[in-house]
């Protein structure tokens, strides 16, 4: 859906042009607000960051970064670890994101199927979408088992390392996959099983498209296995991915074959 951007009035257009065109900051940009949002983006990418890390990334003084952090903490958007050294985003930001209609529609479409899978498999069920080249977790139903995989809602994982991510990548066109690989060069290894060769990943995605499901056998975390299938819209486009995740001790080949059957039936 196309969204019409607000057009600047004559005064704003003159100011933008007088500031040197598109390469310059428009006069109505508030630097402190821009820096605050950039800080939030950095914490989203790094998950945890110290004041020194943020000072370097933002090209600001440590005093000003500290003031930004104190403000965001006061507002409830940023937390700090027990040592008081590393900062992270709180779930308040995610709660705002949950109000996005697209997210609500996808969860509404998939949740009953997630409940059925959870009841049948007794493993953790996850739902994710592609966001900023990563698999972003929208919803989950945790396993009732004591030993379980529990990924926080709002977390994002590299697509090449997870079954969810492979489903999302397989739903892209060849051109989009090529651009993704350019942006992710090199593919980072998380375990000995992580796919780090772009050609091997392309072959894996072709296989995913043919079979209709993807697997992750200790590719992002040792001891964790996962199977995933696409969630499609009425035109057949992949809009999300749904997975069943469990510890390797319960995910034998026979068990994974059973779960694969359940996933392909939904």
C-alpha positions, 0 to 999 in steps of 0.5 A: 500500500502506498503511503503519501508523505507529507509535503513541505510547505513553501518555507520548508522547501526553501529551507531544504534547498538553502541547506544544500539539497538532499545531502544536507540536514533539513532545518526542522530536524531536531538533532537530539531526537535524531540521536535518541532514535539512532541510539535505540537503533544501535541497541536493537542491533547490538542488544547490549552496549556500554556508554563507551560503545554508544559514544563511539557509534554516535560520535557524541561526548560521553556526558551527552550519551549518558544524558540520553540514556538516563532520559530513555531509562526514565521513560522506560525504553531502556534498561541496564544490567545488574553491573550498571554498565551495559544498556538494552532495550526494554519491552516497552518499545516492542509493546508499541510495535505490537499495535502495528495492524500488519503484525496483528493481522499476521498473528490473528491468521496464524495463532490457531494453527500455532495452538494446534501445533503446541497441543500436538508437539508439546514443543515451543512454537514461534512465528516470525517475519522478515525485518531488516534482513533478520527473522523477527519473532512476533509471537510464541507459545512456549513448550510446557516441558521443563527443558524447552527453547524460549526465544523472547518475542521481539528478538531477531536472528540472522536468517541464514542460521534458522529454519524460520529465516530460511523460509523467509529467504526462500520466499524472496525472488532470486534478485532479492536473495542476491541483494541479501547475500551482498548485504550479509557478506560474509555470512557469520558462523554461530556453530560448526553447522552454520551455513557460511558459503553463499552458494551453499545457502542458495542451494539450501533455499532452493531445496526449501522451496521444493520441499515446503519446509526448512530445518535448523539442526544446531545451526544457531545454537548447539543443542537446539533443532527446529523445523519451519513452514511458510505462512502465506497470504491469499496470493501465495506470498510468504508473509511469515514463518512458523516453527517448532523448536526443541532441544536436540535430546527430544528431536530425533530424526523420527521425531523431526519427521513426525513434526514435519508431517504436522507442519505440512498439514496445517 
